[in-house]
Amino acid sequence: MQVTDLDYYDKILLGITGSVLGGVVLGAVSSLAIHVGAFLGALVATLFVYAGAFRNPPLPETQATVKAAVVVWHVVLLVTAFVILS
């Protein structure tokens, strides 16, 4: 399978995985703590989640439960950022 054979959403999943793993590697090889690197990777992965869920959604209309899950995810992410950075 060539990279050009991947579907749009396959590439989104690879972007999410690569972002989080890249953040962990960044934390492991730099002076950052691993959990800070993972957090930074999660921030980047959020852009891929946005692109896949809202910018180019697989369904014509995003359901309210999906929107609620995304809001909860961002609240957890912001609370985690506050805890880590304070």
N, C-alpha and C positions, 0 to 999 in steps of 0.2 A: 504494500500500500504506500503510495506516495503522499506527501503532504498536501498536494493539490487535490487528492481524492477525499480529503476531510470535509465534512459538512461545516457550516458556519458555527453550529452549536458545539461541535467537537473542538473547534478552535477556541471557542469561549471556555470550555472545560479545561483545555490545555493551558490557557492563559491564567485561569484561576489557580490551577495546581502549580504552575511555574512561579506565579507570584508568591504564593505562600512558601513554597520550597526555597525560592530565591531569598526570601526574607529570613528564613531559618539559617541558610548558608551564610548570609550576610552577618547575622548575629554570631555564628560560629567562628568566622574568620576575621572579624573586626573587633574593636573594643566594645561594641554594643553587646548587651546581654541577648541571649537567644530569644527570650520572650519579647524583647523589644523588636528584634528583627522579624519575628513571626507576626507581631502586630503591624509593622510597616508593610509586610507582605500582604496581610489581610486588608489593609487600606487600599493597596493597589488592586487586589482581587475584587474589591467592591466595585471598581470601575468596570470590570468584566461582567460582574453580576448585573449591574445597571444596564450595560449594553445588551446583554442577553434577555433580560426580563422586561425592560421598559423601552429601550430605544428600538430594538428589533424583536418584539415578542413573538414566541412561536404560535400564540393564539391571537385572534383578532382583538380580544379585549382581556385585560388582566383582571382576574377575579379579586374581590375584596380581601379574601384570605391571603392571597399572595402579596398584596399591597401591605397588609398588616404584618406579615412575616418580614418583609423588607424593612418596615419601620422599626420593628422590634430588633432586628439585626443591627441597624444603625444606632439605636439607643444603647444596646449592649456594647457595641464597638466604641462609642463615645464615653461610656462609663468606664470601660477598660482603659481607654486612653487617659482619662482623668486619674484613675488609680495608679497607673504605671508612671505617669509623668509628674505626679504630685508627691 
